[in-house]
Amino acid sequence: MSVSQIDVAAFLGGADIYLIDQFMRKRIAPGMKVLDAGAGGGRNTLFSLRIGCDVQACDHNPEALGALKKRVAEAGDLPGKLLGTDQLEIEAMAYAAGSFDFVISNAVLHFARDEAHFAQQMQAMWTVLKTGGTFFARVSTSDGIMDALTPLGAGRYRLPTGQEWFLTSVSALKDMSEALCGELIDPVKSSLVDGQRTMTTWVMKKQ
């Protein structure tokens, strides 16, 4: 099927553009088993199903999971299979170690309570990723915006928008990559969003 024969916007389904980039570079590919950790309403889950991945989705919010299931049902027959939708906190995942080829953590980790909680969530996702698999995250960092933040303690800050988030840093992400023995397969890239927040793309391969 050619691009001219499909509705490209519908096919992409609002997926994160940096996840689409991973697909274009064959890091996430048909036949893979994918975990969407903190899947929300399922925009990245749906994209992964459309490209032929089998996806396990989890989120702590039952309403978000309800929206995800509705979105998948409305999409009709898809090349990939939705393996399940679990309501749980990321650190409470009980999937078998090495279960997944690709783990998505998209705009989730900034909801950590503190550094210890952030580390628990990371360890949980890293454990279920198979050796040779890819971890993909979009996470909010303090880089380039520190002067606009109000420190609240325990690694949490009030953003110019009034939101209160846990913020890590590019330096801390690189340190964690090393601690996990993960290989950075892309440079850590940050985008400053209109002086309101910094979103950073972090991609590692499990060695």
Backbone bond lengths (Angstrom), bond angles and torsions (degrees), N, CA, C in turn:
res aa  C-N    CA-C-N  psi(-1)  N-CA   C-N-CA  omega(-1)  CA-C   N-CA-C  phi
1 M - - - 1.469 - - 1.522 108.73 -
2 S 1.328 116.99 129.76 1.460 121.09 -178.54 1.517 110.18 -85.04
3 V 1.355 115.10 162.49 1.456 120.53 178.54 1.518 110.49 -57.69
4 S 1.332 116.98 -34.47 1.459 120.73 -178.20 1.523 112.46 -68.56
5 Q 1.334 117.90 -16.30 1.457 121.90 -176.30 1.526 112.99 -96.67
6 I 1.312 117.94 -2.24 1.455 119.68 -179.36 1.528 109.83 -126.26
7 D 1.309 114.92 159.14 1.458 121.58 172.86 1.529 106.50 -84.88
8 V 1.317 116.96 100.11 1.468 120.81 -173.36 1.527 110.86 -60.13
9 A 1.332 117.16 -42.20 1.462 120.18 -178.81 1.526 110.90 -61.42
10 A 1.335 116.71 -41.18 1.460 120.22 179.11 1.519 110.36 -67.89
11 F 1.329 116.98 -38.51 1.460 120.60 179.99 1.525 110.85 -62.60
12 L 1.322 116.79 -44.49 1.459 120.26 -179.05 1.522 111.19 -70.49
13 G 1.321 116.77 -30.22 1.458 121.19 173.14 1.513 114.95 61.19
14 G 1.327 118.14 27.34 1.458 120.38 -179.55 1.508 113.96 76.56
15 A 1.328 117.84 15.59 1.469 121.00 -179.49 1.523 111.01 -59.39
16 D 1.319 115.47 151.54 1.461 120.62 177.21 1.523 109.35 -59.14
17 I 1.323 116.36 131.32 1.462 120.99 -175.65 1.527 111.66 -61.32
18 Y 1.329 117.00 -30.19 1.466 119.41 -179.98 1.528 111.43 -76.22
19 L 1.329 117.21 -25.41 1.466 120.07 172.37 1.530 109.73 -72.21
20 I 1.326 116.17 -39.76 1.463 119.76 175.60 1.521 110.26 -58.76
21 D 1.321 116.46 -38.46 1.467 120.96 177.15 1.526 110.68 -61.14
22 Q 1.335 117.25 -38.32 1.468 119.99 177.53 1.527 110.96 -64.67
23 F 1.328 116.98 -36.35 1.461 121.33 176.32 1.525 110.67 -65.95
24 M 1.319 116.99 -43.24 1.464 120.52 -179.31 1.520 111.15 -61.74
25 R 1.323 116.30 -28.27 1.466 120.68 179.75 1.531 112.67 -97.79
26 K 1.346 115.95 11.93 1.473 123.12 173.02 1.523 112.96 65.93
27 R 1.311 117.92 24.90 1.458 120.51 175.79 1.521 110.97 -83.25
28 I 1.324 116.42 -33.07 1.457 122.22 170.10 1.519 104.92 -115.62
29 A 1.335 116.95 125.46 1.462 119.95 -167.45 1.524 110.67 -145.77
30 P 1.321 116.92 159.99 1.463 121.07 177.65 1.523 111.88 -51.63
31 G 1.339 115.08 140.38 1.457 120.70 178.73 1.510 114.28 91.78
32 M 1.329 118.04 -12.53 1.454 120.37 179.62 1.531 110.92 -76.15
33 K 1.321 114.49 154.00 1.460 122.15 173.42 1.528 107.00 -100.68
34 V 1.331 115.27 119.76 1.465 121.94 -169.55 1.524 110.24 -117.60
35 L 1.317 116.24 140.16 1.461 122.60 170.37 1.523 108.10 -108.29
36 D 1.335 116.48 122.85 1.461 121.60 172.04 1.519 106.33 -102.67
37 A 1.332 115.94 96.32 1.466 122.54 -174.22 1.528 109.68 -89.94
38 G 1.329 116.09 114.30 1.453 120.36 -171.68 1.518 108.81 79.20
39 A 1.318 115.32 52.97 1.473 121.46 -169.07 1.514 114.08 -71.35
40 G 1.333 117.80 -18.77 1.459 119.48 -178.54 1.524 110.82 59.20
41 G 1.328 115.65 -137.63 1.456 120.87 -179.22 1.507 115.28 -76.55
42 G 1.325 118.02 -2.77 1.453 121.29 168.89 1.511 117.99 95.71
43 R 1.331 118.53 17.53 1.464 118.47 -177.47 1.531 111.87 -62.88
44 N 1.322 117.77 -38.06 1.462 119.67 178.32 1.529 111.80 -80.84
45 T 1.318 116.43 -28.41 1.466 120.10 173.49 1.520 110.07 -62.54
46 L 1.325 116.42 -48.37 1.457 120.57 -177.84 1.522 111.08 -62.01
47 F 1.326 117.01 -43.32 1.460 120.30 177.96 1.528 110.68 -59.60
48 S 1.326 116.36 -44.15 1.465 120.78 -179.34 1.525 111.12 -63.07
49 L 1.327 116.93 -38.81 1.467 120.89 176.34 1.527 110.85 -66.17
50 R 1.311 116.42 -39.57 1.468 120.34 -178.81 1.526 112.01 -64.64
51 I 1.319 117.59 -30.80 1.467 119.12 -179.22 1.531 111.54 -90.05
52 G 1.341 116.99 2.07 1.460 119.44 172.88 1.508 115.98 99.58
53 C 1.336 117.56 17.28 1.463 120.54 175.30 1.529 109.94 -90.29
54 D 1.325 116.37 152.98 1.460 122.17 169.95 1.524 106.93 -94.84
55 V 1.340 116.37 129.17 1.465 120.26 -167.31 1.519 112.44 -124.65
56 Q 1.324 115.12 131.31 1.461 122.96 167.76 1.527 106.82 -103.04
57 A 1.311 116.81 124.41 1.461 121.06 -179.88 1.521 110.02 -112.89
58 C 1.325 116.63 143.20 1.458 120.30 173.68 1.516 109.51 -143.01
59 D 1.318 115.02 150.57 1.461 121.76 178.20 1.529 106.85 -163.53
60 H 1.319 116.22 151.85 1.471 118.94 179.39 1.523 112.03 -79.85
61 N 1.341 117.29 -14.76 1.465 122.48 -172.07 1.532 110.45 -97.61
62 P 1.324 118.45 113.01 1.463 120.05 -178.63 1.529 113.06 -64.63
63 E 1.324 117.28 -32.76 1.461 119.62 179.33 1.527 110.89 -66.48
64 A 1.329 116.36 -39.22 1.461 120.22 178.04 1.525 110.15 -64.05
65 L 1.326 116.59 -42.72 1.456 119.65 179.43 1.528 111.26 -65.86
66 G 1.333 116.63 -34.72 1.454 119.63 175.57 1.517 111.32 -62.66
67 A 1.339 116.29 -41.66 1.466 120.82 177.91 1.523 110.56 -65.60
68 L 1.327 116.62 -38.18 1.472 120.85 178.51 1.528 110.67 -61.68
69 K 1.322 116.30 -49.06 1.464 119.93 -178.21 1.525 111.03 -63.19
70 K 1.325 117.24 -37.77 1.461 120.99 177.65 1.517 110.40 -64.69
71 R 1.317 116.43 -43.19 1.465 120.89 -179.74 1.527 110.78 -62.35
72 V 1.324 116.89 -43.15 1.466 120.37 179.87 1.528 110.41 -67.04
73 A 1.327 117.24 -42.09 1.462 120.57 179.67 1.522 111.17 -61.79
74 E 1.324 116.54 -41.35 1.457 120.62 -179.12 1.524 112.27 -69.39
75 A 1.338 117.24 -21.33 1.465 120.91 -179.49 1.522 111.88 -74.35
76 G 1.347 117.27 -16.25 1.462 120.19 178.88 1.518 111.99 76.48
77 D 1.334 115.88 -152.33 1.468 120.79 -179.06 1.524 110.27 -65.76
78 L 1.323 115.34 130.23 1.460 121.59 -178.77 1.527 108.81 -126.91
79 P 1.333 117.59 151.17 1.472 120.17 179.33 1.521 113.38 -62.32
80 G 1.344 116.61 -34.31 1.456 120.54 -179.86 1.513 112.28 -96.43
81 K 1.323 116.34 165.85 1.459 122.60 -178.65 1.525 109.96 -111.04
82 L 1.350 116.04 133.82 1.457 120.65 172.49 1.521 107.60 -81.13
83 L 1.322 116.98 109.48 1.463 122.20 -174.35 1.518 112.42 -72.86
84 G 1.330 116.36 -30.33 1.452 119.93 -179.62 1.511 110.81 170.14
85 T 1.340 114.93 165.50 1.461 121.94 175.93 1.523 106.88 -133.04
86 D 1.309 117.08 111.91 1.461 121.29 -175.17 1.525 110.78 -111.21
87 Q 1.346 115.27 130.93 1.451 120.07 174.87 1.523 108.39 -87.71
88 L 1.326 115.97 107.72 1.461 120.12 -178.79 1.521 109.99 -166.24
89 E 1.316 114.53 163.48 1.460 120.92 171.83 1.523 108.34 -80.09
90 I 1.307 117.87 147.20 1.461 121.38 -175.09 1.518 111.98 -57.72
91 E 1.313 117.15 -40.41 1.464 119.35 -177.37 1.531 111.85 -70.27
92 A 1.335 117.41 -11.88 1.470 121.33 -179.65 1.523 112.50 -97.59
93 M 1.327 118.37 7.05 1.458 120.65 179.64 1.516 110.61 -59.60
94 A 1.352 116.17 140.17 1.462 120.65 -179.23 1.525 111.51 -121.42
95 Y 1.335 117.41 24.76 1.452 120.43 177.74 1.536 109.09 -70.41
96 A 1.298 115.69 152.58 1.461 119.97 -177.61 1.532 110.98 -63.95
97 A 1.308 115.81 146.40 1.469 121.05 177.44 1.529 109.46 -58.32
98 G 1.312 115.57 138.40 1.456 121.05 177.36 1.516 114.46 70.68
99 S 1.337 117.40 26.04 1.469 121.09 -174.77 1.520 114.23 -77.14
100 F 1.326 117.90 -24.92 1.452 120.15 -166.60 1.536 113.02 -122.30
101 D 1.328 114.25 143.80 1.463 121.52 176.67 1.523 111.91 -80.75
102 F 1.331 116.20 -27.58 1.464 121.17 -173.37 1.527 107.69 -148.57
103 V 1.329 116.51 130.45 1.463 121.75 178.37 1.524 108.97 -117.93
104 I 1.332 115.17 128.13 1.462 122.49 177.93 1.518 108.94 -104.75
105 S 1.333 116.24 129.10 1.464 122.35 171.77 1.525 106.63 -131.22
106 N 1.314 116.19 89.45 1.463 120.38 -170.52 1.534 111.00 -107.69
107 A 1.331 116.01 110.07 1.470 122.22 178.23 1.531 111.13 55.94
108 V 1.332 115.26 48.75 1.458 121.65 -176.96 1.535 111.87 -121.35
109 L 1.323 116.39 -43.59 1.461 120.55 -169.61 1.525 113.93 -66.54
110 H 1.324 117.89 -18.38 1.470 118.10 178.16 1.530 112.08 -74.32
111 F 1.342 117.18 -4.06 1.466 120.34 174.11 1.529 112.02 -89.75
112 A 1.329 117.44 3.64 1.472 120.50 176.55 1.528 110.20 -60.24
113 R 1.319 115.44 148.32 1.464 120.13 -178.98 1.521 112.31 -74.82
114 D 1.340 115.68 -34.60 1.460 121.07 -177.17 1.526 107.86 -167.42
115 E 1.323 117.46 -174.92 1.464 121.00 -176.93 1.525 112.16 -62.42
116 A 1.335 116.90 -38.23 1.462 120.14 -179.27 1.530 110.31 -65.36
117 H 1.317 117.05 -41.76 1.470 121.26 178.83 1.530 110.41 -65.65
118 F 1.315 116.92 -41.85 1.464 121.76 176.07 1.533 109.94 -56.72
119 A 1.326 116.40 -46.39 1.466 120.98 -179.10 1.531 111.18 -64.95
120 Q 1.337 117.75 -37.60 1.467 121.27 178.03 1.530 110.78 -63.16
121 Q 1.327 116.47 -44.54 1.454 120.20 179.94 1.525 110.90 -64.27
122 M 1.319 116.01 -43.24 1.464 119.52 179.00 1.523 111.27 -61.92
123 Q 1.315 117.29 -44.35 1.459 120.74 -178.60 1.529 110.66 -63.51
124 A 1.327 116.63 -38.86 1.464 120.29 179.22 1.527 111.04 -63.14
125 M 1.321 116.71 -44.06 1.465 119.88 -179.55 1.520 111.32 -70.36
126 W 1.316 116.77 -36.93 1.463 121.05 -179.15 1.529 110.62 -67.72
127 T 1.324 116.53 -36.70 1.469 121.11 -178.80 1.522 111.69 -63.20
128 V 1.334 117.37 -40.75 1.470 119.79 -176.02 1.526 112.69 -82.86
129 L 1.320 117.86 -5.96 1.462 122.09 176.66 1.525 109.39 -83.13
130 K 1.313 116.54 133.23 1.463 120.31 -179.35 1.524 111.02 -73.75
131 T 1.310 117.61 157.54 1.457 122.07 172.96 1.527 108.63 -61.29
132 G 1.320 116.15 130.64 1.460 121.23 -176.08 1.504 113.18 90.30
133 G 1.355 116.45 -7.45 1.457 120.61 179.90 1.519 112.15 -80.37
134 T 1.336 114.93 171.12 1.464 121.51 -175.66 1.524 111.01 -115.51
135 F 1.322 115.17 133.56 1.463 122.83 173.43 1.519 107.78 -105.97
136 F 1.341 115.92 125.82 1.464 122.17 -178.62 1.519 109.15 -121.45
137 A 1.328 116.91 124.24 1.464 120.24 178.88 1.520 111.25 -134.37
138 R 1.325 113.69 143.25 1.460 121.85 163.78 1.517 105.03 -115.38
139 V 1.323 116.37 119.12 1.456 121.00 -171.99 1.527 109.15 -137.64
140 S 1.314 116.27 144.75 1.458 120.32 179.14 1.528 109.95 -81.31
141 T 1.328 116.01 135.90 1.462 122.19 179.94 1.530 110.04 -127.29
142 S 1.305 114.75 168.18 1.470 120.54 -179.18 1.524 112.80 -89.11
143 D 1.322 117.18 -5.57 1.460 120.76 -174.78 1.525 111.53 -61.84
144 G 1.347 115.64 131.10 1.454 121.43 175.55 1.508 115.10 79.10
145 I 1.334 117.74 -0.51 1.459 119.64 -175.42 1.533 112.23 -137.49
146 M 1.326 116.80 5.86 1.457 120.95 -173.54 1.534 112.96 -53.83
147 D 1.326 117.30 -39.26 1.469 120.16 -177.64 1.520 112.79 -64.71
148 A 1.329 117.38 -19.28 1.465 120.93 -178.54 1.524 112.52 -97.29
149 L 1.344 116.87 1.50 1.457 120.96 -175.52 1.524 111.82 -100.60
150 T 1.327 115.77 150.41 1.462 121.99 174.22 1.523 108.52 -109.50
151 P 1.335 118.47 112.67 1.472 120.18 -179.12 1.532 111.40 -65.56
152 L 1.328 116.25 136.69 1.462 122.16 179.04 1.523 111.72 -116.43
153 G 1.332 116.90 -3.97 1.457 121.61 -177.95 1.514 112.11 94.39
154 A 1.318 116.29 157.37 1.466 124.14 177.51 1.528 112.37 60.22
155 G 1.340 116.45 27.60 1.457 120.23 178.56 1.520 114.60 82.26
156 R 1.328 116.50 6.49 1.458 120.80 -179.92 1.532 110.39 -100.73
157 Y 1.346 114.40 148.73 1.463 120.43 -177.02 1.522 109.39 -140.33
158 R 1.338 114.90 152.84 1.463 119.95 169.07 1.521 107.63 -93.07
159 L 1.323 116.63 124.35 1.463 122.98 -179.49 1.522 110.61 -82.51
160 P 1.333 117.67 164.43 1.469 120.00 176.56 1.523 113.12 -56.09
161 T 1.330 117.44 -24.95 1.463 122.52 178.76 1.521 112.84 -78.76
162 G 1.340 117.07 -8.66 1.457 121.48 -177.47 1.518 113.54 95.22
163 Q 1.324 117.89 -11.54 1.463 120.97 178.24 1.521 109.99 -70.14
164 E 1.320 115.86 148.97 1.458 121.82 179.17 1.519 108.39 -115.26
165 W 1.339 115.69 111.94 1.457 122.00 -173.04 1.522 110.69 -128.39
166 F 1.326 114.29 155.26 1.460 120.53 166.04 1.530 107.21 -80.53
167 L 1.317 116.89 129.37 1.459 121.12 -179.54 1.522 110.06 -122.48
168 T 1.303 115.45 127.61 1.449 120.94 172.13 1.526 107.84 -96.64
169 S 1.319 117.53 -162.79 1.462 121.60 179.34 1.517 109.06 -142.64
170 V 1.313 117.16 161.66 1.458 120.90 177.64 1.523 110.15 -58.91
171 S 1.323 116.61 -41.48 1.466 120.40 178.90 1.524 110.89 -60.55
172 A 1.337 116.93 -43.12 1.463 120.82 -179.91 1.524 111.06 -67.14
173 L 1.329 117.55 -36.44 1.466 120.34 177.73 1.521 110.96 -64.53
174 K 1.320 117.13 -40.47 1.457 120.32 177.78 1.524 110.79 -64.97
175 D 1.333 116.07 -39.55 1.469 119.79 177.84 1.525 110.52 -63.71
176 M 1.336 116.54 -41.09 1.462 119.45 -179.78 1.521 110.82 -67.89
177 S 1.325 116.88 -37.69 1.465 119.93 176.30 1.524 110.18 -56.32
178 E 1.314 115.99 -44.30 1.463 121.08 -179.52 1.524 110.91 -66.88
179 A 1.342 115.96 -41.39 1.462 120.00 -179.12 1.527 111.96 -64.78
180 L 1.329 116.45 -33.41 1.466 121.04 179.78 1.524 112.24 -85.36
181 C 1.323 116.14 -3.63 1.474 121.65 -174.11 1.525 110.01 61.44
182 G 1.311 115.42 37.30 1.454 121.06 176.81 1.517 110.43 -94.36
183 E 1.311 115.77 144.29 1.468 121.33 178.77 1.531 109.56 -96.93
184 L 1.313 116.74 119.63 1.464 119.93 175.28 1.529 107.65 -68.93
185 I 1.324 116.74 114.93 1.464 119.37 -177.86 1.526 111.87 -100.52
186 D 1.311 117.13 -3.40 1.460 124.37 169.12 1.521 107.51 -136.13
187 P 1.317 118.38 151.36 1.459 118.62 169.37 1.528 109.22 -60.17
188 V 1.321 117.20 144.07 1.460 120.27 175.00 1.531 107.23 -69.47
189 K 1.341 116.30 121.32 1.464 120.97 -172.56 1.523 110.32 -116.84
190 S 1.338 117.33 133.62 1.461 121.93 -179.73 1.519 110.96 -120.92
191 S 1.339 114.70 143.72 1.461 121.62 176.56 1.518 108.46 -125.29
192 L 1.331 116.42 124.52 1.461 121.54 175.93 1.525 108.10 -85.31
193 V 1.334 116.40 120.48 1.462 121.65 -174.18 1.527 109.31 -98.03
194 D 1.339 115.73 91.70 1.464 122.86 172.39 1.531 113.27 51.32
195 G 1.332 116.27 37.22 1.451 120.22 177.85 1.517 114.71 68.95
196 Q 1.356 117.54 10.03 1.463 121.25 -176.21 1.525 113.09 -101.40
197 R 1.326 116.51 -34.96 1.460 121.18 -178.82 1.519 108.58 -163.91
198 T 1.312 116.03 161.25 1.455 121.95 174.25 1.517 108.27 -116.21
199 M 1.342 116.23 126.01 1.455 121.23 177.88 1.525 108.69 -110.50
200 T 1.310 115.81 130.52 1.461 122.44 -173.46 1.525 110.37 -120.07
201 T 1.327 115.35 135.75 1.465 122.14 177.68 1.522 108.31 -99.27
202 W 1.331 114.86 127.60 1.466 122.66 -173.36 1.513 108.16 -131.40
203 V 1.329 117.88 115.80 1.470 122.14 -174.67 1.527 108.65 -128.16
204 M 1.334 115.91 123.25 1.458 121.68 -178.58 1.523 111.16 -129.23
205 K 1.301 116.00 149.97 1.458 122.98 170.25 1.523 108.08 -106.16
206 K 1.350 115.65 135.25 1.463 120.24 179.36 1.515 109.31 -83.06
207 Q 1.306 116.48 121.55 1.465 121.09 -176.80 1.520 111.62 -91.15
